[in-house]
């Protein structure tokens, strides 16, 4: 099987390469930009399968296919949430939501092997996908949150929020002036609202702001403890299954 990865974040590309190697799949080439990919496809035999990130450093990966006709099978890799990508299942082998899970990767590869006989290729309709996809460059994340304080609504900029956490079935934000406020949302909803470059969900209970991290300490069972500038009411522990992705997020 001839496989390539198109991914602009080199740590993420290396991680995916290692995961595929564990499945006895050899990645022949890793590409990191639209222009590099166009040049490569113009001068090389096209692969059987492409692991394709959507937003590359110099544009959307769809621009590759506006220039070069490619009939390779495709598995999308993306930071988008599931709801924005439901349509992809109709046009590609599968998609993998970052951070990529080992079991989901194996299932996607198995799906490819089951659906695509040897040397058979498919054509993805990128125009239809682009119509259904919110442009990553234009995507807007929440810049402010509100909390009810008595009879008033208090407004908080995300820059002033150290972390979000759940406690006693409520969701709270903790500010840089070391105060907690109950907000009307859930941690699951925050996944669609927070910029993933600024906030990371380290466990089921906590989202942390990268700008608020004061220290990171080795913890038991291969976990990590995160110390924030002001929040000290509870220990913030990076769950073991999230440690690798947390380290990649920090880079």
PADO-649409 format. One line per field, with one value per atom (N, C-alpha, C): residue in one letter; x, y, z. Coordinates in steps of 0.05 Angstrom, whole numbers. Example, Ala and Ser with C-alpha at 12.3 -4.5 7.8 and 13.67 -1.06 7.14 Angstrom:
# residues 2
residu [A,A,A,S,S,S]
c1 [264,246,264,257,273,258]
c2 [-114,-90,-66,-45,-21,1]
c3 [156,156,156,142,143,157]
//
This chain:
# residues 251
residu [X,X,X,X,X,X,X,X,X,X,X,X,X,X,X,X,X,X,X,X,X,X,X,X,X,X,X,X,X,X,X,X,X,X,X,X,X,X,X,X,X,X,X,X,X,X,X,X,X,X,X,X,X,X,X,X,X,X,X,X,X,X,X,X,X,X,X,X,X,X,X,X,X,X,X,X,X,X,X,X,X,X,X,X,X,X,X,X,X,X,X,X,X,X,X,X,X,X,X,X,X,X,X,X,X,X,X,X,X,X,X,X,X,X,X,X,X,X,X,X,X,X,X,X,X,X,X,X,X,X,X,X,X,X,X,X,X,X,X,X,X,X,X,X,X,X,X,X,X,X,X,X,X,X,X,X,X,X,X,X,X,X,X,X,X,X,X,X,X,X,X,X,X,X,X,X,X,X,X,X,X,X,X,X,X,X,X,X,X,X,X,X,X,X,X,X,X,X,X,X,X,X,X,X,X,X,X,X,X,X,X,X,X,X,X,X,X,X,X,X,X,X,X,X,X,X,X,X,X,X,X,X,X,X,X,X,X,X,X,X,X,X,X,X,X,X,X,X,X,X,X,X,X,X,X,X,X,X,X,X,X,X,X,X,X,X,X,X,X,X,X,X,X,X,X,X,X,X,X,X,X,X,X,X,X,X,X,X,X,X,X,X,X,X,X,X,X,X,X,X,X,X,X,X,X,X,X,X,X,X,X,X,X,X,X,X,X,X,X,X,X,X,X,X,X,X,X,X,X,X,X,X,X,X,X,X,X,X,X,X,X,X,X,X,X,X,X,X,X,X,X,X,X,X,X,X,X,X,X,X,X,X,X,X,X,X,X,X,X,X,X,X,X,X,X,X,X,X,X,X,X,X,X,X,X,X,X,X,X,X,X,X,X,X,X,X,X,X,X,X,X,X,X,X,X,X,X,X,X,X,X,X,X,X,X,X,X,X,X,X,X,X,X,X,X,X,X,X,X,X,X,X,X,X,X,X,X,X,X,X,X,X,X,X,X,X,X,X,X,X,X,X,X,X,X,X,X,X,X,X,X,X,X,X,X,X,X,X,X,X,X,X,X,X,X,X,X,X,X,X,X,X,X,X,X,X,X,X,X,X,X,X,X,X,X,X,X,X,X,X,X,X,X,X,X,X,X,X,X,X,X,X,X,X,X,X,X,X,X,X,X,X,X,X,X,X,X,X,X,X,X,X,X,X,X,X,X,X,X,X,X,X,X,X,X,X,X,X,X,X,X,X,X,X,X,X,X,X,X,X,X,X,X,X,X,X,X,X,X,X,X,X,X,X,X,X,X,X,X,X,X,X,X,X,X,X,X,X,X,X,X,X,X,X,X,X,X,X,X,X,X,X,X,X,X,X,X,X,X,X,X,X,X,X,X,X,X,X,X,X,X,X,X,X,X,X,X,X,X,X,X,X,X,X,X,X,X,X,X,X,X,X,X,X,X,X,X,X,X,X,X,X,X,X,X,X,X,X,X,X,X,X,X,X,X,X,X,X,X,X,X,X,X,X,X,X,X,X,X,X,X,X,X,X,X,X,X,X,X,X,X,X,X,X,X,X,X,X,X,X,X,X,X,X,X,X,X,X,X,X,X,X,X,X,X,X,X,X,X,X,X,X,X,X,X,X,X,X,X,X,X,X,X,X,X,X,X,X,X,X,X,X,X,X,X,X,X,X,X,X,X,X,X]
c1 [17,0,18,13,28,13,25,11,27,14,28,11,25,12,16,-6,-4,-13,6,1,21,13,32,45,32,45,63,89,107,106,102,99,75,52,28,33,48,55,72,92,109,93,75,59,41,29,12,29,53,71,78,83,89,65,41,17,12,17,13,34,58,79,72,58,49,28,15,-4,9,36,51,45,41,36,60,73,96,87,94,88,112,106,128,136,117,123,106,118,103,106,84,83,71,79,71,58,54,42,28,11,-3,17,35,54,72,82,99,83,58,41,36,30,25,50,73,97,102,97,102,83,57,38,43,54,60,83,99,124,127,106,108,82,85,61,44,18,0,-4,-8,-10,-37,-39,-65,-82,-69,-84,-70,-85,-75,-88,-71,-81,-78,-101,-102,-112,-94,-103,-117,-135,-151,-137,-128,-116,-86,-72,-43,-31,-5,7,3,0,-4,-31,-51,-78,-92,-116,-132,-122,-121,-111,-128,-153,-169,-156,-139,-126,-108,-98,-82,-97,-122,-139,-152,-150,-158,-137,-112,-90,-83,-84,-76,-100,-105,-126,-116,-129,-120,-143,-139,-160,-154,-135,-127,-150,-151,-170,-159,-178,-170,-183,-167,-177,-170,-190,-185,-175,-157,-148,-153,-167,-175,-181,-179,-185,-214,-230,-258,-274,-296,-313,-330,-342,-357,-380,-393,-417,-410,-386,-379,-370,-366,-354,-371,-396,-413,-414,-414,-416,-392,-369,-345,-349,-365,-368,-379,-393,-405,-384,-362,-344,-315,-310,-283,-285,-262,-262,-271,-260,-267,-254,-258,-243,-235,-213,-202,-201,-213,-214,-189,-174,-150,-158,-143,-120,-130,-115,-123,-121,-142,-143,-133,-118,-107,-128,-149,-170,-185,-190,-203,-186,-160,-142,-143,-141,-141,-168,-190,-216,-218,-206,-207,-190,-167,-150,-165,-177,-192,-215,-228,-250,-240,-216,-204,-199,-187,-180,-205,-226,-251,-266,-264,-280,-265,-239,-224,-208,-217,-201,-174,-156,-129,-130,-114,-111,-136,-158,-182,-179,-188,-185,-213,-215,-240,-234,-255,-253,-270,-257,-272,-282,-307,-318,-312,-290,-281,-299,-311,-329,-352,-364,-386,-377,-353,-343,-338,-326,-320,-346,-368,-393,-403,-397,-407,-388,-364,-344,-341,-342,-336,-306,-299,-270,-255,-234,-219,-207,-200,-188,-208,-234,-254,-268,-262,-276,-271,-292,-290,-296,-278,-282,-292,-304,-314,-291,-296,-276,-284,-310,-320,-339,-341,-361,-374,-399,-413,-421,-423,-431,-450,-471,-491,-480,-479,-470,-492,-508,-531,-551,-558,-577,-562,-536,-520,-506,-499,-483,-455,-435,-407,-394,-379,-367,-337,-327,-299,-287,-265,-250,-235,-233,-219,-190,-178,-151,-149,-171,-172,-181,-184,-193,-170,-163,-141,-150,-175,-184,-214,-226,-253,-253,-272,-272,-301,-305,-332,-330,-351,-353,-382,-390,-417,-438,-433,-451,-453,-435,-434,-408,-408,-384,-375,-350,-339,-316,-312,-288,-272,-246,-228,-212,-212,-201,-172,-159,-132,-130,-153,-153,-162,-160,-163,-191,-211,-239,-253,-273,-289,-317,-327,-354,-368,-393,-409,-420,-418,-427,-447,-464,-487,-478,-462,-453,-442,-431,-418,-390,-373,-346,-348,-368,-371,-378,-394,-401,-377,-359,-336,-317,-319,-302,-305,-330,-335,-330,-327,-326,-298,-280,-253,-233,-215,-194,-175,-172,-155,-125,-117,-89,-85,-106,-104,-113,-133,-144,-142,-135,-133,-148,-163,-177,-159,-148,-128,-141,-166,-181,-210,-226,-255,-265,-248,-257,-245,-224,-210,-202,-207,-194,-175,-150,-131,-122,-116,-106,-75,-64,-35,-20,-32,-19,-19,-35,-37,-20,-6,10,36,39,63,84,74,93,79,95,86,104,92,107,100,120,115,98,79,60,59,45,44,30,37,24,27,51,58,40,29,12,28,16,28,10,22,7,13,-9,-6,-11,7,4,-2,-24,-31,-21,-22,-12,-27,-53,-69,-86,-97,-115,-100,-109,-97,-117,-142,-163,-164,-156,-155,-130,-121,-99,-110,-94,-101,-82,-93,-78,-84,-63,-67,-71,-94,-99,-79,-73,-52,-56,-81,-86,-84,-82,-80,-52,-34,-7,8,7,22,11,-15,-27,-23,-22,-17,11,31,58,60,46,46,33,12,-2,16,34,53,74,79,101,94]
c2 [-24,0,25,43,67,89,100,119,144,167,192,208,226,243,272,288,316,331,343,354,376,400,422,423,410,409,385,389,367,348,358,338,320,332,316,296,304,286,263,269,248,229,240,223,204,214,198,177,184,165,142,148,127,109,121,106,87,96,79,57,63,43,21,28,7,-11,-1,-18,-31,-31,-43,-29,-3,12,32,30,48,73,96,121,128,132,136,166,184,212,228,249,268,296,308,335,354,380,399,424,427,452,447,466,464,463,482,484,460,450,426,402,400,378,379,403,406,397,406,399,369,357,328,312,318,303,307,329,334,318,307,293,265,255,228,212,186,169,173,175,182,157,162,140,126,104,91,106,116,128,154,175,200,206,212,223,253,267,295,314,332,354,375,389,408,436,446,473,470,478,476,505,506,532,553,545,564,563,552,551,525,523,499,477,452,430,425,435,432,445,466,480,461,440,420,408,401,387,405,431,450,451,443,444,417,396,369,350,334,314,290,283,261,243,217,197,179,186,170,170,149,148,167,179,199,194,197,198,225,241,268,267,285,289,318,324,352,357,383,391,399,396,404,384,394,376,359,339,319,331,351,362,376,389,403,384,358,340,316,316,293,287,308,304,290,291,278,248,237,208,199,217,210,212,226,232,221,209,199,173,161,136,141,162,169,195,205,227,220,232,228,255,257,282,283,305,308,315,306,288,260,248,222,200,184,161,136,119,95,77,72,54,65,91,104,102,106,103,75,55,28,22,32,27,40,64,77,62,52,37,11,-2,-27,-21,2,10,14,26,30,3,-15,-42,-57,-54,-68,-56,-30,-17,-13,-12,-7,-31,-46,-69,-59,-78,-71,-55,-33,-15,0,-3,13,40,61,88,101,123,138,167,182,210,225,242,258,284,290,315,338,352,372,397,403,426,423,399,394,396,386,388,416,432,460,476,469,483,476,452,444,450,458,463,492,499,526,530,551,556,559,543,544,572,586,612,632,628,647,638,615,606,624,630,648,633,636,624,646,638,657,674,699,717,726,722,731,711,709,693,710,703,718,700,712,698,716,705,720,724,748,755,772,759,772,778,803,812,822,818,830,808,815,797,809,792,801,789,805,797,791,769,761,756,768,762,736,720,694,698,722,727,729,734,737,712,689,664,644,635,616,588,581,554,552,531,524,496,492,467,460,434,425,417,422,415,414,392,390,395,384,386,414,432,459,464,484,491,519,522,547,557,583,595,607,607,619,640,664,687,693,710,718,734,744,757,738,712,691,689,690,687,667,654,633,643,636,644,620,616,595,605,589,597,576,585,569,554,534,517,491,475,450,449,432,429,418,401,390,412,431,453,471,473,490,480,455,443,458,466,480,510,520,549,560,543,552,547,566,564,542,520,498,505,527,536,549,558,572,554,537,521,491,475,446,433,412,397,375,380,362,337,339,317,322,304,307,332,342,364,391,392,418,424,449,462,483,484,503,522,546,566,565,562,558,582,605,630,631,614,614,593,576,554,565,559,568,546,521,499,473,453,427,406,389,371,342,325,296,286,269,259,228,216,187,175,150,135,149,160,173,197,209,233,258,281,307,324,340,360,387,403,430,450,469,491,516,530,555,578,602,625,630,626,633,610,593,572,551,547,527,513,514,501,471,461,433,427,401,393,390,400,397,376,353,330,324,322,314,283,274,245,231,206,192,190,186,183,209,232,258,270,256,267,273,253,257,281,282,304,331,330,355,365,347,355,366,354,365,392,396,422,444,437,457,466,450,457,480]
c3 [0,0,0,-19,-21,-6,15,33,36,36,42,63,77,96,86,86,81,106,120,147,152,158,161,188,208,235,237,236,234,258,283,305,301,291,286,263,243,221,230,247,258,275,291,309,292,271,254,240,232,219,238,263,283,287,289,293,270,245,222,221,230,231,250,272,291,279,257,243,218,218,196,169,170,145,143,120,115,101,112,98,81,55,36,35,39,37,57,68,84,72,66,54,73,71,93,83,57,47,21,13,-13,-36,-36,-58,-60,-38,-37,-48,-41,-49,-79,-90,-119,-134,-126,-139,-138,-115,-112,-129,-129,-145,-175,-182,-210,-221,-202,-211,-200,-187,-175,-180,-178,-180,-156,-161,-139,-121,-95,-76,-76,-62,-58,-38,-17,5,14,19,29,56,76,101,99,97,89,110,119,136,119,131,115,113,135,135,137,115,114,118,121,127,106,81,59,46,59,49,55,43,46,28,38,21,-4,-4,-28,-52,-47,-69,-85,-72,-86,-109,-103,-122,-143,-139,-159,-182,-175,-194,-206,-189,-198,-195,-215,-214,-199,-176,-159,-154,-157,-153,-130,-113,-90,-70,-54,-31,-10,5,24,52,72,100,111,117,127,156,163,190,196,218,222,251,258,286,288,266,267,283,295,310,291,301,286,270,281,268,242,240,216,194,200,181,174,182,176,147,131,102,90,103,92,89,105,104,77,64,38,15,20,-2,2,25,30,46,50,66,94,106,134,141,165,176,204,212,239,253,275,290,308,306,322,351,371,369,361,342,330,351,352,371,357,371,359,348,363,354,330,329,307,281,285,262,251,268,259,245,256,243,216,213,187,166,174,156,148,167,161,142,146,128,100,97,71,58,73,61,53,68,61,38,35,14,-12,-11,-36,-43,-64,-74,-84,-88,-97,-122,-123,-146,-153,-139,-144,-131,-144,-134,-134,-118,-118,-123,-131,-136,-115,-100,-80,-93,-88,-98,-79,-84,-65,-66,-89,-91,-72,-71,-52,-24,-18,10,18,0,7,13,-1,5,33,43,69,92,85,106,112,138,146,142,127,122,148,152,177,182,161,164,175,166,175,200,211,235,258,272,295,321,340,367,386,408,427,439,440,452,480,487,513,524,550,564,585,592,612,635,658,683,698,709,724,753,761,788,801,818,829,807,804,783,758,757,736,720,695,678,677,683,682,657,643,618,622,611,614,587,581,557,561,540,542,551,546,554,585,598,627,641,626,638,638,662,665,658,666,661,663,652,656,670,689,703,711,716,725,754,768,797,805,818,828,806,783,760,748,757,746,731,714,699,707,713,724,707,707,696,719,716,737,723,735,722,732,717,725,750,759,786,808,802,822,833,815,823,806,817,803,797,773,766,753,761,749,722,701,674,664,646,637,612,615,592,603,586,594,582,593,581,553,548,521,501,509,491,486,505,502,480,474,453,427,421,396,398,422,426,432,441,449,426,423,404,413,398,407,409,397,400,428,440,466,489,485,507,500,520,517,540,533,553,564,587,599,612,618,631,627,638,636,652,670,688,681,664,661,632,625,602,613,602,612,589,597,578,578,554,552,564,562,573,603,616,645,659,643,654,667,692,707,708,711,714,706,697,691,705,720,738,732,732,728,752,745,765,763,781,782,758,751,729,702,698,672,666,686,682,687,683,688,705,722,738,727,722,711,734,736,756,740,747,735,752,741,755,781,781,805,815,798,807,824,848,865,883,875,892,888,865,859,844,845,828,799,780,752,741,734,725,696,680,652,652,643,643,625,632,618,588,579,551,536,550,537,539,552,557,530,512,487,471,469,454,468,495,510,504,503,497,468,450,422,421,437,438,448,466,478,458,438,419,401]
//
